[in-house]
Amino acid sequence: MPRKRDSGDGALYAIRGGKLWRAVIDDGFHPDGRRRQRVVTSKTKEGARRKLDAIKDQIKQHGTALDTKTTLDQWATHWLETVGKPNLKPNTLLSYESVARNWIVPTIGAKKVALLKPSDVRIMTKAVADAGRTSATSRKAYQVLSLMLESARVEGIASRNVCEDVNAPVQGESNRGALSTDAALSVLKVAAEHDDGTRWWVALLSGLRQGERIGARLESLDLDSEQPTIGVEWALSEVPFEHGCGRLDDDTWRCGKKRAGSCSNRRLRIPDGFEYQQLNGRLCLIRPKSGKPRYVPLMPALAEALRRYLIKTADRPNPYGLIWRKPNGEPHLWGEDEQTWRDILFEAGIIADEDRKPGSRVPTTHWARHTTTTVLMELGVDAKIIGEIVGHQSEAVTRKYQHVSSAAAREAMDKLGSHFALTN
């Protein structure tokens, strides 16, 4: 009577009329619960047994059999398409693809995923540093690689995520700062003289991100209630196009164009279920960075200024329902918004005339958001309340707290208004 196989022994048997031998062994389960099996073949029984024993040794040593065929280049392509594309925001996916294309694949892409070592991770981050890129870029490359390798571990492609054995590059201090109280007051006074000066009042007094501000819609404003608010429900973003024509056997596109934007069947590159509203071409409104809307209280002086602004611009074209827009109704783009900000800073006496040029190392619009946060912190406002107002996601800010009432947020904004001595 043949001996009954023990669990973990695997199976060894002849196929193709004895011309080939096959060995099969269980190796855990797939993420969806299906049993994972490893299969090897050989022309001889002993050859198949040796391969089976090698897999058993790997399972015993690493907890799973190693995939010694898949390169990191192949896995990165697969991961970006099957994990990244369905789950990431379009621009986040674009940045991950850029990291893979510029840093991960050129440095260690030819290596087998299962055989990666901690030194390979350090080779990649060193390449970023040697190219003169910032520590933030090194950290981003490390984070993207770690996400890829964690998925490889879960899928059984590798036994571990070697990034966990390497300290993440330390990100240097941000060059973003905050305006002083006097500088912020000067900006508010200069902005009040401009037709759309409320754009900068909201930037300094509400903590909106640039995309949230230039993508803010009229329907998100509530100026008639006892407690006026601005809803941060959308953010302006450029969503990339992708080809809609399909690939040919030689890996070229049917339309004959290389750029997706030139394809006659182009389409926005968005994952299924992604919320967006297309405005014009690649310009879209997407949900804010936090992924959910938030409602920021407006101090009385700002609410009144917005009422006056809406009356004054009521006849201006507004095909997209935006609060702030150009005279032709089109949205303000990011570079244009930054240029207007630099012009305001110059008028306020904060920067010199030569610093108004694009690319100048002067306070960006993000400084306005930092100013909101910094002043609220200096006024002793609770960190969780600040997080509710400006839309922070960091657990370092919110981990100690559970909930903040809108009344608490309103009290904080009233403090901000008093700090800047804003009255109707």
N, C-alpha and C positions, 0 to 999 in steps of 0.2 A: 504494500500500500504506500503510495507516494506521501512524503512528508508534507504536512500542511505548512504553508508559508506564514511566517510571523509578520506582524505589522512592521513595515519599514524595510522588509527584505527586497521588495520589488518583484517583478516577474521577468522571466527570460524564456523566449520561445522562438521557434523557427517560422519564417514566412516565405512566400514565393517558392513553395515546394522544397524548402530546405536550403535555398540558395542565399538566404539572408537571415540574419538573426536580429531580433528586436528585444530591447530591455525597456521596461516601464516601471516607474516608481512614483508614488504619491509625494507631493511636495507642498503641503499646506493648501490654502484656499485663495482664490481670487477675491478682490474686494467685494464682488457681488455675491459671494458665497459659493461659487462653483469650485469644485475640486480642481486643484492644479496638479498636472502630471508632467513628468519629464520623460522624454522618449529619446533613445539613442539606438543606432543600428550599426551592424558590422557584418562583414562577409563570413566571419567565423564566430563560433560560440564563445571562444575565449576572448576575442576582441570585444564582443558585446558585454561580456562579464567585466572586463577591465574598465570599460566606460561606465558601467553601472556602479562599480565599486568607487570610482572617482566621484560620481555624483553623491553617493552615500556619504563619502568622507566630507564633501562640501556641506551637505545638510547637517552633518554632525558638528562640523567646525563653525559654520556661519549661520546655521538655522534655516538655510535655503540653498538650492543649487545656484551656482553662478551662471549668468548669461555671458559667455565669453565671446559673443559675436557682435552684439550691438555697440556701436561707437557712440560717443557723446554727441557727435554731430548728428547722427541718425536720431538719437533720442531727443535732442533739442528740437529738431524739426517736428517729430511726432508730438512732443509735449506741447509745443506752441499751437499746433493745429487742433489737437484733441482735448487739451486741458485749458490752455490759455484762451483760445478764441471763443469758446462757449461761455467762459466765466469772467473774463476781464473786460473792463471798459475799453473802448476802441483805442484811446490814446495810451492807456497803460500797456495794452498788448503791443502797440507800436514801439514803445520804449523798451519792452522786454525783447522784442525782435532785434532792436538795434544793439542791445547789450550782447545778445547771442552772436549776432553777425560780426560785431567789432572786437569782442573780447573773449567770449567763451570758446567759440569754434576755432578762431585762428590760433589760439594758444594751446588748448588741450582737446580740441574736437576729435582728433584722430584716435585718442585713447579709448579703450573699452570701458564702458560705464562700470562694470562689475570689478574692474581692476584699478580703479582710481585710488590714489593715495592722498593723504593730507598735503603732501608736498606739491601735488598737482594744483590744488586750490591756491596755494601760496604762489605758484608760478603764474597763475592767471592774475591775481591781485597785484603782483610785482610788475607784470607787463603793463597794467593800467597806470601804475605809479611812474614807471620808467618812461611812459609816453607823455608825462607831464600833466596827466589828468588829476582832478581833485580827489581827495579822500572820499567825497560823496559818491563819485563814479565807481571807485573801488568797492565801496560798501554796496552799491546797487548791483554790481556784477556778482559779488558774493551772495547777495540775497536771492537773485534770480537763479544762480547755479544751485543754491540750496533747495529752492522750491522744486527744481527739476529733479534733483537727486532724491528728494523725499518721495516724490511720486514714483521714481524708479524703485525705491525700496519697497513701497507699498505694492507695486505691481510684480515684485519678485525678480526684477532685472538686476538688482544689486542687493547685497546683504545688509548694507548700511549706508547712511548718508555721511560721507566723509567730511562734509562741511561742519558737522557737529564737533569734529575733532580739531577745528581751527578757529581761533578767535576772529570774529568779524572785524574788518578794518574800522578803526576809530574815526568817526566823522569829525572833521575840524569844525571850529566855530563858524557859525553862519555870519556872513557879512551883512545880514539884514539887521536893522536896528529900529529904533523908534524915534520919532520927532520929539523934541522938548516941548513943554507946555507952551512956551512963547512962540516957537516955530509953528506948532499946530494952530494956535490962535491966529497967527499971521496968514496961514493958508485958508482958514475959515473966513477971515475978513476979505481976502482977495477973491475967493471963490464966490462969495455973496454978490460980487459985482458982475459975475458972468451969468449968461442966460441959463446954462445948465450947471450952475455952481452947486446945486443940491447933490450932484453926482459925487462931489468931493466931501460934502458934509456927511453923506451916508458912508463914504469910505472911512472917514476919521471917527465918526460917532456911532457906527453900527458894526464895524469889524467884518464887513463882507469881503470875500475873496474877489479878485478882479473879474473872473468869469461869472460869478454870481451877480456882481453889480451890473456889468454891461449886458447881462442876460435877464435882468429883473423885468417882470411884466406888470402892467397896470393892474391886472386882476389879482396880483399878489399884495397890492397895497390896500390897507384898511385905515382910511383917514377919518371916517365918520363915526367910529365907535368912541366910547369914553376913553379907551386906552388904544390909541393908534398903533399899528404894527406894520412892518414890511415882512412879507413871507419870502423866505429863501427857498424857493421851490424848484428853480431851474438854474443852470449855468450855461453860458455860451461856450461852445467847443467846436473845433474843427475835426470832423470825423473822416478818416481816410476812406478812399474808394478801393474797391477790389474788382477784378475782372469778373464779368458775368457771362463770358462767351465760351469758356471751357478750354482746356489744354489739348494740344495735338500730341501725337506719339513722340515727337521730337522735343517735347516739353516747352514748345512755344505756344502762344495764345492764338486762338482761331481768328481774332480780329486783326492780327498782324502787328499790333501795337505792343510796346514793352511796358509803357506806363498805364496803370489801371485807369487813371483819369481820362485817358484818350480812347478807352474802349467804348464802342457804340452801345454796349450792353452793361456799362458800368453800374455798380450798385454800392451803397454804403456798406462798409465793413462793420457790421454790428452783430452781436450774438443774439440768439433767439430769446425773446422775452425782454430785451433791453428797451427801456423807456426813453423815447426821444421824440423831438418834434423838428423836422427838417425846415429850415428857413429858406436858404438859398445855396445850392451847390453843396459844399462840404459843411457849411455853417448849420449847426444844429443846437437845439437846447437839450441838455441832458440833465439828469438829476444831480444835485450837488455832491461834493466829494464824500460827505458823510453817508450818502445813499438815501437820506430821508429829509423831508422838509423841516425847517425850523422857522420860528416866528420871533422877530426881534422887535422889542418895544421901541417906539420912536418918542424922543423927548418932545415936549410941546413946541419948542422953537423950530425943530427940524420938521415936524408934522406941518406946521404953518407954512414954512418955506416950500415944502412939497406941494401944498395946496395952491400956492401962488404960481409955482412952476407949471403945474398941470393946466391951470387956466390959460397961462401965457402961451403954451405949446399945443393947445387943443386942436388948432387947425393944421398942425404939422402932419404930413403923411405918416401913417403908422400901420403898415401891413402886417407886422408881427406882434403888435400889442405891447411894445417895449416902453418902459418908463423913459429911458434916455436913448436918444437916437439922433442920427444926423438930420439935417434939414430935408433930405430926400426920403427919410423914413428907414434907411438902412442902419444896421447896428454899428456902434463904434467897435472897431477891431482892436486887438491887443496893443499893437505898435502905436496906433493912433492915440489910444487911451494913455499910454505911457508918455507920448510926446506932449499931450495936453497937461499931464501931471508935471512934467519938467518945466513947462511954460508957467504953470501956476507957482511952482517953487521959485522960479526966477523972479516973477512979479512980487513974491512975498519976501524977496531978499535972502533966500536960503541958499541958493546956488548961483554961480557966476554964469555969464552969458555963454561962455564956451562950453559949459556943462549941459547945455540944452540939446546938444547933438545926440542922436541915437547911439547907444553903446557906452555912453559916459557912465563912470562909476559914481553915480549919485543915488540918493534915496529913490527906490522904485515905489510903485503903487502898493507893494506889499508892506512897505513901512507904515502906511496908513493903518493897516490891519494890526500890525505890531503895536502901534501907538494906542489903539483902543485897548488892547490886552494889557499893555504896560501900565497905562493910567488906571485902569480898573484894579489892577493888582496893588498899585501904590495907594489906592483909596481903601484898601482892605477888603475888597469884594472877594467872596469865597471863590475858590478855583473852579468848583463845579458850576457855579452861576456864570462865570466867564466862559466856560466851555459851552454852556447852553446858548449863550449869546453869539459867540463867534464860530460855533460848529466844530470844536475840537473833537478828535476821535481818540486821542491818546489816553490809555488807561492810567498813565502816570498822573494825569490831571483829575480823572474821574473815579478812580478805584475806591475811594473812601466814602463815596456818597451814592445815594440811591435815586433821588428825585429832587428836582428844583421846581418850585411853583413859578408861574409867569409873573406873579406879584413880586417875587424876589428879584427876578430879572429886571422888572420895571424899576424897582427901587435902585438897582445898580446903575441903570441908565440915567435916572434922575441925578444920581451922584455925579455921573460923568458930565451932565449938563451944567450942574452947579460948579464943577471944577473949572469949566471953560467960561463960566459966567454968562451962559446963553439964556436970554430971556426973549419973550415975544416982543 
